[in-house]
Amino acid sequence: MSLRTQGWQTLEGLYDEAALAQLRDTLDALHARFGAPPLHAKEPVWLADGVEIAGPGLAFYSLLGLAPELGPRLFTDPAVDALHEVLGDAMHLELVGAVLSDEGRAFTEWESHLGGIDDERWRRAGKRPRQDAIRRVVHFLFLEDMGPETGPWRVLPRAVGDPVDPPASIHQPEWPGQVELSLRAGTVLLLEESVWHCVIPRLRPGRRRFIGAYFASEHAAPTEGHDPSLDALQTEQALLRSVLARRPRRS
């Protein structure tokens, strides 16, 4: 399992073009609902609770609260099976969000998602506790091709137990040992929470949309934050219900 030896795994061909078009259309409709604002901003602009424009793009942090119809379309059996393999049978979904950007998105910085929903709190504190097991994985679904012209991702391989500190400045686009990922639309990237990654700007006009979801094992530390859109989510789809069933409910 490459998640254990390098920190990520890619799964291709899980979505046909019709499914991808529906997902893109839904995200574009959300963009229009909030007034079709620019897809980047030097300083953060909050359009509503959980809706922000910043350097990386327009972010929806509680996506299923805005578009609950997306829930049954997001996950596939192969991806959920791969997540169960590393996180265990009692894993659960913690957050679903999305980011829309375009050629205006500049290189921002390398980041990891240590702590899942609480990753920003960990970054502000400057703390990066070493991870001796896989407890959280991010499920990224890319709705456009990622390549040299359309903005690849760069990741730094990390095996379980490796250090979690950055090996160079997070503002430096090139890191020793980095791997550049060029992936087709519809690819799922499973990324362990400690893996450093960055996004290279597009070289030609166009949108880039991706949907991200945090999954946690039963051994993951409790978080301060949570995704309120999952609290009351109702679904008849067995796969989605299976990753919600063991999620601790909050009052």
N, C-alpha and C positions, 0 to 999 in steps of 0.2 A: 504494500500500500504506500504510494508515493507521499501521502500526507504525513506519514511517520518519518520518511527519510529525507524529504526535501521541503515539506511544509505546504504543498499544494497538489491538487489533482484536477485535471480537466476532463470533462465529459462532453462529447460532441454529438450532434445529430439527434438531440432529444426533442426538438421543437420543429415543426414544419413552418413554411413561410406564412401560411394562413394564421397560425397561432402567434407568430411573431408580429404580424401586422395588427392583430387585435390588441396585443400588449402595447405596441407603439401608439396606436390610435387612442387608447385609454390614457396613456401618459400625456399625449398631446392635448387631449380634452381637459385634463387637469391644468395644464399650462394655460389654456384658454380661460378656464374658470377663474383663474387668479389674475386675469387681465393681460395675458400674454407678455409678461415682463421680460427684460433682458435675461439671458441665461448665465450671466456672471456679474459680479460686483466686487470692487476692491475692498469695500467694507461690508460686513454682513447687514442684510436688510431682511427683517422678519415680516412676511406678508400675513401670517396667521400663526396660531400655535402649532408648532411642528412643521412649518413651511418657511424655508429660508433661501435667500439668494446670497451666495458668497463666491469666493474665488473658484472653487471646484464646480459650481453650477447651481441650478435650482434643485433644492433637496426637499423631499417629502419624507419626514421621519416616522410617520405613522400611516403608512400607505393604505392599509386595509380599512382604516376609518374613513378615508376619502373615496376609496373605490373597492368596497368589499367584494364586488363581483370578480376581482382579479384573483382572489384566494385559490379557487379550484384550478386555476390555469398556471400557477407558479411553479409547482414542484412535480417531479417525476419519480417513478419507482426506482430507476437506477441511481438517481442522486440521493434519495432518502436511504436506500440500502447502503450506499457508500458512507453516508453520515452515521448510520447505525453501527457500521463496522468499527468506527473509531470512537464514537461517543456513547455507545451502548444502547440497549433497548429502551431505556427510560429517558432518552434525550427529549428536549422540547424546544419549540420555537420561541425566541425572545423578542424579536423585532423584525418588521418588514419595512423597508424604505426604498426610495428610488432617487436617482440623480439624472437630470437632463443638463447637457452642456452643448457647446458648439465650438467653432474655431476661435472664439474669444477667450476660451479657458487657457490661461497661461500655466506653465509648470508651477506647481505650488510647493510641495515638499514631500519627502518620503514620510510614510506613516505606517503604523500597525494598528490593529484593532484589539489590543490587549485590554481585557475587561469587558469586551462586548459593548453593551449599552453604556457602560461607565468609562469607555475609552478616553473621552475628553477629560474626565476627572483625573485619570491616571497621568495623562500628558501634562496637565497643569501642575500636578504634584511632583513631576519629574521622577516618578517611581516606575520601575519595570521589573516586577518580581519574576524570577526565573521559573520557567514552566517545565516540569519534569514529566508531564503527561499532556495529552490532548484533551482539553476540557471545553473549548469553544471553537467553532468553525463558521466562517462566513460563506454563504452560498450566493455567488454573484452570477446573475443571468444577463448576458450581453445581447442587446437587441440590434446592434450593428456590427459589421466587421471591424476588427482592430488590427491595424497593420501599419507599416511605415508612413503611409500617407494619411491615415485616419486616426492615428494616435494609439500606439501600442502601450501595454503596461510593462513595467519592469518590476521584477521581484528578486529578492535575495534568498537563496535556498537556506533552509534551517531545519535540521533534524531535531527530533524530540530530545530535549536536554541541552541543546546548544544555547550559547548566550543570547540574550534578547536585546542587548544594547546596540545602537546603530554603530557601524564600523567607520562612518565618515559623517560629514555634515549632512543633515537632512535636507538642506537647501541646494546640495550639489547633485545635478541630474545623473551623473555617472558614478556608480559605485563599483569597486573591485568585486568580481564574482557575480555580478548581476546577471539575470537571465531575462531577455526580452521576449514577451509573449505576443505573437500575432495569431488571433483567434477569429474564427468565423462567427457570424451572427447566429445566435441560438446555442452557443457554447456556455456551459456552466463551469465556473472556476470555483473549486472548494479551497478555501484559504484558512490555514490555522491562524488563530488570533495574534500570534507573536510575529508573524512573517511581515517583514518590511516590504513595501511596494510603493510605486509612484506611477503617475499617468503622464505620458508625453503628449504635448499639444498636437491637435490636428494641423496638417499642412494644407488642407483645402477646406472650403466651406462645407458645412453639413452638421447634422445633429449627432450626438452620441447619447444614448440612453442605456442605463443599466438598472437592474433591480437587485438589491442586496437584502439578505436575511441572516440574522444571527441564530445559530443553533447551539444549545448548551447541553452538556451532560448533567446527570444528577449530582455529580461531584464538583461542578462549577461553583465558585463562590457566589453568594447572593449579591444582587446588584441594587444600587440605590434607585436607579432609573428603571422604567419599564415602558412598554409600548401599550398605551391605553386602548388602541384599536383592537387588540387581541382579547381584551377582557370580556367583551360581549359578542365576539365573533361567532356566528352560527353557520354551519356548513353541513351539507349532506354528503360531501365527498369524503370517502373513507380515508384517503391518504392524508388530506389536510387535517381531518379530525384526529388522526393517529399521532400527529406531532403537537397537537394542542391538548390532548387528553390528560397528560401528566403535568401540564404547566400549572404551577401554583397560582391560584386565583387571588386577586387583591380586592379588598373592599373599597 
